[in-house]
Amino acid sequence: MRLTPLQRQVILEAAKNSFGDQMTVRLFGSRTDDTKQGGDIDLLVESPVAIENKVEKKCRMAAYILKQLGEQKIDILVLDESTPGAPVYTQAKQTGIPL
C-alpha cells in the first residue's frame, strides 16, 4: 500500500468526521500496488446503514483530506444499503485494502 501512516490517519479521521463511527474505509486502485508510482487515492467508504447527504459528506471528507495533506487527486466511493449495484463497487470491495 502506497500511503504513509500520516495519510492513513488523516483519511480515517476524515471518514469518521464525515460518516460516523460505523463506516469502514478501503484503499483500492493503483495505490495498492507497491511496484507502481503516482496515481490518485481511490477510497471506498462502506456503511452498514443508509447514509443521508452522501455528496455533501463526500465533499466534506475530501476537503478535510486536502486541507491536511495538500493537493491530492482523490476519488471517494460511498457504499451503503441504498447504493445500486455496480461493478466498480464489487471491484473496490474485492481488491481494496482496509485502512
C-alpha positions in Angstrom: 0.0 0.0 0.0 1.4 3.3 -1.0 0.1 5.5 1.8 2.1 6.9 4.6 1.0 6.4 8.2 0.0 10.1 8.3 -2.0 9.8 5.1 -3.9 6.8 6.5 -4.6 8.6 9.8 -5.9 11.7 8.0 -8.1 9.6 5.7 -9.6 7.7 8.6 -10.2 10.9 10.6 -11.9 12.5 7.6 -14.1 9.5 7.1 -15.1 9.3 10.7 -15.8 13.0 10.9 -17.9 12.8 7.8 -19.6 9.5 8.0 -19.5 8.5 11.7 -18.0 5.5 13.5 -19.8 2.7 11.8 -18.1 3.1 8.4 -15.0 1.3 7.1 -12.6 2.6 4.5 -10.7 0.6 1.8 -7.9 1.8 -0.5 -8.2 0.4 -4.0 -6.7 1.1 -7.4 -3.1 1.8 -8.3 -2.1 2.8 -4.8 -2.5 -0.8 -3.6 0.4 -1.8 -5.8 3.8 -1.1 -4.2 5.6 -1.5 -7.6 3.8 1.5 -9.2 4.4 5.2 -8.7 2.0 8.1 -8.6 -1.7 7.7 -9.0 -4.7 9.1 -7.3 -6.1 8.0 -4.0 -9.1 5.8 -4.6 -11.2 5.2 -1.5 -14.3 3.1 -0.8 -16.3 4.2 2.3 -18.7 1.4 3.4 -21.6 1.8 5.9 -23.9 -0.9 7.2 -26.7 1.7 7.3 -28.1 4.2 4.8 -26.2 7.5 4.6 -28.1 10.7 4.1 -26.5 13.6 2.1 -23.8 11.3 0.6 -22.5 14.0 -1.8 -22.2 16.6 1.0 -20.3 14.1 3.2 -18.0 13.0 0.4 -17.1 16.7 -0.2 -16.5 17.3 3.5 -14.3 14.2 3.6 -12.3 15.2 0.5 -11.9 18.8 1.8 -10.6 17.6 5.1 -8.0 15.4 3.4 -6.9 18.1 1.0 -6.6 20.6 3.9 -4.4 18.2 5.9 -2.3 16.7 3.1 -2.2 19.3 0.4 -3.3 19.0 -3.2 -4.1 15.3 -4.0 -6.2 13.6 -6.6 -8.8 11.8 -4.5 -11.8 9.6 -5.6 -14.3 8.6 -3.0 -17.0 6.0 -3.5 -19.7 5.5 -0.9 -21.4 2.2 -0.4 -24.4 1.7 1.8 -27.6 -0.4 1.8 -29.3 2.0 -0.6 -26.4 2.1 -3.2 -27.4 0.5 -6.5 -25.2 -2.4 -7.5 -22.4 -1.5 -9.9 -19.2 -3.4 -10.9 -17.0 -0.6 -9.6 -18.2 -1.3 -6.0 -17.7 -5.0 -6.4 -14.1 -4.5 -7.7 -13.3 -2.0 -4.9 -14.5 -4.4 -2.2 -12.7 -7.4 -3.7 -9.4 -5.7 -4.3 -9.4 -2.9 -1.7 -7.2 -2.9 1.4 -8.9 -1.9 4.7 -7.3 1.1 6.4 
